């Protein structure tokens, strides 16, 4: 069996299997029933979870704590739309809700009790049937609220803000770590063109610098705070340090360890 080493799911018809097995560990035959595995029997975890991994983390700045109904974390609907738009483009193009229908549920006397909506959420890789309902109340923006709820449910099924729905926002430490991450990400988006241009002028390549840093257990420039990146540029500007850096990178590319002193 060929292919790049990775983690796969292997499930046999008899029930034997693993949800997380390295490709090199997959047996030729099922140890329980003797079925001979084919490569198409594998399900790549990387492929199955690619979208989920892209959108599972939530920016804490667009959440709020709701204390009713036992307490939960609410996610800004517009934030979710922003994340989907960043990934797929404007809503209504390659993603959104179509075949949307609204209806009323009435009691025996014909009095409206609930209003509901049904439709199909579509996105580049498929479509999901969605629905929502709420108590009927005139002038309550019911259509807008139902449409928003349907979109939120569909996006959550695809993994958007999974860290919230899986309860990770109940851990204050996790929320603090996420807040630090998004602040670093925002700074990097703003600083990246200027930082990479400065590296180029000094004669460095970004990936070489990232490789050198990671070889010594330090984060890549994209994962640093702005002040650390500034200090790194200052260090790389020194002629003696530049000589040392290039020697270190040459050693790393040859498979040798860098001394990592900076």
Secondary structure, DSSP 8 states (H G I E B T S, - for coil): --S---EEEEE-TTS-EEEEEEGGG--SB-TTT--B--GGGEEEHHHHTHHHHHH----GGGEEEE-STT-EEEE-HHHHHHHHHHHH-STTTSSEEEEEEEEEEE-TTS-EEEEEEEEEEEETTEEEEEEEEEE--TTS-HHHHHHHHHHHHHHHHTTTTHHHHTTGGG-HHHHHHHHHHHHHHHHHHHHHHHHHHHHHHHT--HHHHHHHHHHTT---GGGS-HHHHHHHHHHHHSHHHHHHHHHHHHHHHTT-------
